[in-house]
């Protein structure tokens, strides 16, 4: 009996909350989606945002110079026990969003540059949307979602600098996302807690160790297999500027890094566009004479038409009558 009364009470509370909800906020829905199981520390923390216009009128979400229509609440902990609120380290203004009645807007937002998601572990995230009407501004808060920040596996590391040259630490990290293994490049100064870059480079083929080297100027060259007979090459400056990117395809020997006085260069392989051109050339039909080895003329290439002499009209009619009588006999036999 007590259990039944408890259910009825909860139902009445639910109806009271729904009935007393603000009509304006009931016309807008905001949801969050976690896009991967774990996010690598310092790497982009992309989270999916969905905004739905449930009203029958157009909706405009507008940011001012001092306040964005979209912000986030980020806390340490999990869904069962969210803890301390994580501070926002950098402001942002979300671009204005106009939605027609029933329209849905979906986009990704990177939390890493704007919120202090630095420690390993679980975090709880909620989106806050500001909606304005004639009565003023009101805020709608989404349901919470849980994300986790995990360490990557270091597969290569090197230091550069010291003394008069600012020190850098270069690292290649492996991180599993779903069924794929991704390669990340990290440039940091651990003593100062400064991170210049933690960037995903692409999918890493299993069992293949990347080639990585730092030249005398601190420029970092990375070459790794990203697919069947496919290699990606990146070159970064000590301040994480992308100096060069190139994709090479293996023809015979795989491409490799070669060091020299001017730094490291990429040797071997060809660009994908060259592979496609060679494939098209090799598939063109070639007509070669069997005996002489010369290309036949167009007259020789075309097949010769074969003509047969037609029977006289009287004979054709007799043959058609015989065929009809034979088919009639067959039909009668089948019916009987």
C-alpha positions as CSV (number, residue, x, y, z in Angstrom):
1,X,0.0,0.0,0.0
2,X,2.8,2.4,0.9
3,X,4.5,1.6,-2.4
4,X,1.4,2.4,-4.4
5,X,0.9,5.7,-2.5
6,X,4.5,6.5,-3.3
7,X,3.9,5.9,-7.1
8,X,0.8,8.1,-7.0
9,X,2.7,10.9,-5.2
10,X,5.5,10.8,-7.7
11,X,3.0,10.9,-10.6
12,X,1.2,13.9,-9.1
13,X,4.6,15.7,-8.6
14,X,5.4,15.0,-12.2
15,X,2.1,16.4,-13.4
16,X,2.6,19.5,-11.2
17,X,6.1,20.2,-12.6
18,X,4.9,19.8,-16.2
19,X,1.8,22.0,-15.7
20,X,3.8,24.7,-14.0
21,X,6.7,24.7,-16.5
22,X,7.4,28.0,-18.3
23,X,5.7,27.9,-21.7
24,X,8.7,29.6,-23.3
25,X,11.1,27.0,-22.1
26,X,8.8,24.2,-23.1
27,X,9.1,25.4,-26.7
28,X,12.9,24.8,-26.8
29,X,14.8,21.6,-26.2
30,X,18.6,21.2,-25.9
31,X,20.4,17.9,-25.7
32,X,24.0,16.8,-25.4
33,X,25.7,13.7,-26.9
34,X,29.0,12.1,-26.0
35,X,30.8,11.4,-29.3
36,X,33.5,8.9,-28.0
37,X,34.1,6.7,-25.0
38,X,37.2,8.6,-23.7
39,X,38.9,11.9,-24.6
40,X,42.6,12.2,-24.6
41,X,44.0,14.8,-22.1
42,X,44.8,18.1,-23.8
43,X,43.2,16.9,-27.0
44,X,39.9,18.3,-28.5
45,X,36.9,17.4,-26.3
46,X,34.2,17.5,-28.9
47,X,30.7,17.1,-27.6
48,X,27.5,17.0,-29.7
49,X,24.9,19.7,-29.2
50,X,21.3,19.5,-30.4
51,X,18.8,22.4,-30.2
52,X,15.2,21.8,-31.2
53,X,12.5,24.5,-31.9
54,X,9.3,22.9,-30.6
55,X,7.2,26.1,-31.0
56,X,5.1,27.0,-34.0
57,X,7.1,30.2,-34.6
58,X,10.7,31.0,-35.8
59,X,13.2,31.1,-33.0
60,X,16.4,33.3,-32.9
61,X,19.1,32.5,-30.3
62,X,21.2,35.7,-30.1
63,X,24.6,36.4,-28.5
64,X,25.5,39.9,-27.2
65,X,28.9,41.4,-26.8
66,X,29.1,40.4,-23.2
67,X,27.1,37.1,-23.1
68,X,26.7,34.1,-25.3
69,X,23.4,32.3,-25.8
70,X,25.2,29.0,-25.2
71,X,27.4,28.1,-22.3
72,X,28.3,24.9,-20.3
73,X,28.3,23.7,-16.8
74,X,31.3,21.3,-16.3
75,X,31.8,19.5,-13.0
76,X,34.4,17.0,-11.8
77,X,32.8,13.6,-10.9
78,X,30.3,11.3,-12.4
79,X,26.5,11.3,-12.8
80,X,25.9,9.8,-9.4
81,X,28.0,12.4,-7.6
82,X,29.0,15.5,-9.6
83,X,31.6,17.5,-7.6
84,X,33.3,20.8,-7.9
85,X,32.5,23.1,-10.8
86,X,35.3,23.5,-13.3
87,X,36.2,27.1,-14.1
88,X,35.9,28.6,-17.5
89,X,39.4,29.7,-18.6
90,X,38.5,31.6,-21.8
91,X,35.2,33.3,-22.9
92,X,33.5,32.6,-26.2
93,X,30.5,33.9,-28.1
94,X,28.5,31.3,-29.9
95,X,27.3,32.5,-33.4
96,X,23.6,33.4,-33.6
97,X,21.2,30.5,-34.5
98,X,17.9,30.9,-36.3
99,X,15.5,28.0,-36.3
100,X,12.3,27.6,-38.2
101,X,9.3,25.8,-36.5
102,X,10.2,22.2,-35.9
103,X,13.8,22.6,-37.1
104,X,16.7,20.9,-35.4
105,X,20.3,22.3,-35.3
106,X,23.1,19.8,-34.6
107,X,26.8,20.8,-34.2
108,X,30.0,20.0,-32.3
109,X,31.6,22.1,-29.6
110,X,35.2,21.7,-28.4
111,X,35.3,22.2,-24.6
112,X,39.1,22.0,-24.2
113,X,40.1,25.6,-25.1
114,X,37.4,27.1,-22.8
115,X,37.1,24.9,-19.8
116,X,39.7,23.6,-17.4
117,X,39.4,19.9,-18.3
118,X,43.0,19.0,-17.4
119,X,42.9,16.2,-14.9
120,X,42.2,12.5,-15.6
121,X,38.9,11.1,-14.6
122,X,35.2,11.7,-15.1
123,X,33.3,14.9,-15.7
124,X,29.7,15.9,-15.9
125,X,28.6,18.4,-18.6
126,X,25.4,20.3,-19.1
127,X,24.5,22.9,-21.7
128,X,22.7,26.2,-20.8
129,X,20.7,28.0,-23.5
130,X,19.5,31.6,-22.9
131,X,16.1,32.4,-24.5
132,X,14.6,35.9,-24.5
133,X,11.0,37.0,-24.8
134,X,8.9,40.0,-23.8
135,X,9.2,39.1,-20.2
136,X,13.0,39.0,-20.3
137,X,15.7,36.4,-20.5
138,X,15.4,32.8,-19.2
139,X,17.8,29.9,-19.2
140,X,17.2,26.3,-20.2
141,X,19.5,23.6,-18.8
142,X,20.0,20.3,-20.6
143,X,20.1,16.8,-19.0
144,X,23.7,16.0,-17.8
145,X,26.0,13.7,-19.6
146,X,29.2,12.1,-18.4
147,X,32.6,12.2,-20.2
148,X,36.0,10.8,-19.2
149,X,39.5,12.1,-19.8
150,X,42.0,9.3,-20.3
151,X,45.8,9.1,-20.8
152,X,47.2,8.0,-24.1
153,X,49.9,5.5,-24.7
154,X,53.3,7.1,-25.4
155,X,55.0,5.2,-28.3
156,X,57.8,7.8,-29.0
157,X,59.2,10.8,-27.1
158,X,62.1,13.2,-27.5
159,X,63.4,16.4,-25.9
160,X,64.7,19.5,-27.7
161,X,66.3,22.7,-26.4
162,X,67.8,23.6,-23.1
163,X,70.1,26.5,-22.1
164,X,69.4,29.5,-24.2
165,X,66.8,27.5,-26.3
166,X,63.4,27.0,-24.7
167,X,63.0,23.3,-24.0
168,X,60.3,21.3,-25.7
169,X,59.1,17.7,-25.2
170,X,57.7,15.9,-28.3
171,X,55.6,12.8,-27.9
172,X,53.6,10.5,-30.1
173,X,50.5,9.0,-28.4
174,X,48.2,6.1,-29.3
175,X,44.5,6.4,-28.4
176,X,41.8,3.9,-29.2
177,X,38.4,5.4,-30.3
178,X,35.9,2.7,-31.0
179,X,37.4,0.2,-33.4
180,X,40.1,2.6,-34.6
181,X,43.5,3.4,-33.2
182,X,44.4,7.1,-33.6
183,X,47.8,8.8,-33.6
184,X,48.2,12.1,-31.6
185,X,51.1,14.6,-31.6
186,X,51.9,16.3,-28.3
187,X,54.3,19.3,-27.8
188,X,54.6,20.5,-24.2
189,X,56.9,22.0,-21.6
190,X,56.2,19.8,-18.5
191,X,58.0,21.9,-16.0
192,X,55.8,24.9,-16.8
193,X,52.6,23.0,-17.4
194,X,52.5,24.5,-20.9
195,X,51.0,22.6,-23.8
196,X,51.5,23.9,-27.3
197,X,49.6,21.1,-29.1
198,X,47.8,17.8,-28.7
199,X,46.5,17.1,-32.1
200,X,45.0,14.0,-33.7
201,X,46.9,13.1,-36.9
202,X,44.8,10.3,-38.3
203,X,44.2,6.5,-38.1
204,X,47.2,4.4,-37.4
205,X,47.6,1.0,-39.0
206,X,48.0,-1.8,-36.5
207,X,51.5,-3.2,-36.2
208,X,53.2,-0.2,-37.9
209,X,55.6,2.0,-35.9
210,X,55.7,5.6,-37.1
211,X,58.9,7.3,-38.1
212,X,59.6,10.5,-36.1
213,X,62.6,12.8,-35.9
214,X,63.5,16.4,-34.7
215,X,66.1,18.4,-36.6
216,X,68.5,21.0,-35.4
217,X,66.0,23.8,-35.5
218,X,63.4,21.9,-33.5
219,X,61.1,21.1,-36.5
220,X,59.4,17.8,-36.0
221,X,58.8,15.4,-38.8
222,X,56.3,12.5,-38.5
223,X,55.6,9.8,-41.1
224,X,53.1,6.9,-40.4
225,X,51.1,4.4,-42.3
226,X,47.4,5.5,-42.3
227,X,45.9,2.9,-44.7
228,X,46.7,0.2,-47.2
229,X,49.8,1.4,-49.0
230,X,49.0,4.9,-47.8
231,X,51.3,7.2,-45.7
232,X,50.8,10.6,-44.1
233,X,53.6,13.1,-43.4
234,X,53.4,16.0,-41.0
235,X,56.1,18.6,-40.1
236,X,55.5,21.0,-37.1
237,X,57.6,23.9,-35.8
238,X,58.5,24.0,-32.1
239,X,55.5,26.3,-31.5
240,X,53.1,23.7,-33.1
241,X,52.7,25.5,-36.5
242,X,52.0,23.1,-39.3
243,X,54.8,23.6,-41.8
244,X,54.0,20.8,-44.2
245,X,51.5,18.0,-44.8
246,X,51.6,15.5,-47.6
247,X,50.1,12.1,-48.4
248,X,52.2,9.5,-50.2
249,X,51.2,6.1,-51.8
250,X,53.6,3.2,-51.8
251,X,54.5,1.9,-55.2
252,X,57.4,-0.5,-54.6
253,X,59.3,0.6,-51.5
254,X,57.4,2.5,-48.7
255,X,58.3,6.2,-48.2
256,X,60.8,7.1,-45.5
257,X,62.5,10.0,-43.7
258,X,66.0,10.8,-44.7
259,X,68.1,13.2,-42.6
260,X,70.5,15.9,-44.1
261,X,72.1,19.2,-43.4
262,X,68.9,21.1,-43.9
263,X,66.7,18.7,-41.8
264,X,64.6,15.7,-42.7
265,X,63.1,15.1,-46.1
266,X,60.5,12.6,-47.4
267,X,61.8,10.1,-49.9
268,X,59.9,7.5,-51.9
269,X,56.3,7.0,-52.8
270,X,54.1,9.0,-55.1
271,X,51.1,11.3,-54.6
272,X,47.6,9.8,-54.9
273,X,46.9,11.9,-58.0
274,X,49.8,10.3,-59.8
275,X,48.5,6.8,-58.9
276,X,45.1,7.6,-60.4
277,X,46.6,8.9,-63.6
278,X,48.8,5.8,-64.1
279,X,45.8,3.5,-63.4
280,X,43.7,5.3,-66.0
281,X,46.4,5.0,-68.6
282,X,46.9,1.3,-68.0
283,X,43.2,0.5,-68.4
284,X,42.9,2.1,-71.9
285,X,42.2,-0.6,-74.6
286,X,45.1,-1.3,-77.0
287,X,44.6,-2.9,-80.4
288,X,47.7,-4.7,-81.7
289,X,47.9,-6.9,-84.8
290,X,48.4,-10.6,-84.0
291,X,51.0,-11.2,-86.7
292,X,52.6,-7.9,-87.6
293,X,52.4,-6.2,-84.2
294,X,51.0,-3.1,-85.9
295,X,47.9,-1.3,-84.8
296,X,45.0,-2.3,-87.1
297,X,43.0,0.3,-88.9
298,X,39.4,1.2,-87.8
299,X,38.1,-1.0,-90.7
300,X,40.0,-4.0,-89.2
301,X,38.8,-3.3,-85.7
302,X,35.1,-3.4,-86.6
303,X,33.5,-6.9,-87.1
304,X,32.3,-7.7,-90.6
305,X,28.5,-8.0,-90.9
306,X,27.2,-11.4,-92.0
307,X,24.1,-11.5,-94.3
308,X,22.0,-14.6,-95.1
309,X,19.8,-15.0,-98.1
310,X,16.1,-15.0,-97.1
311,X,13.7,-17.8,-98.4
312,X,11.0,-16.9,-101.0
313,X,7.7,-15.5,-99.7
314,X,5.7,-18.7,-100.6
315,X,8.1,-21.0,-98.7
316,X,8.0,-18.7,-95.6
317,X,4.2,-18.8,-95.5
318,X,4.1,-22.6,-95.8
319,X,6.6,-22.8,-92.9
320,X,4.6,-20.5,-90.7
321,X,1.4,-22.5,-91.3
322,X,3.3,-25.7,-90.3
323,X,4.5,-24.0,-87.1
324,X,0.9,-22.9,-86.2
325,X,-0.5,-26.3,-86.8
326,X,2.2,-27.9,-84.7
327,X,1.6,-25.5,-81.8
328,X,-2.1,-26.1,-82.0
329,X,-1.5,-29.8,-81.6
330,X,0.7,-29.2,-78.7
331,X,-2.0,-27.0,-77.0
332,X,-4.7,-29.6,-77.5
333,X,-2.5,-32.3,-76.1
334,X,-1.7,-30.2,-73.1
335,X,-5.4,-29.4,-72.5
336,X,-6.5,-33.1,-72.8
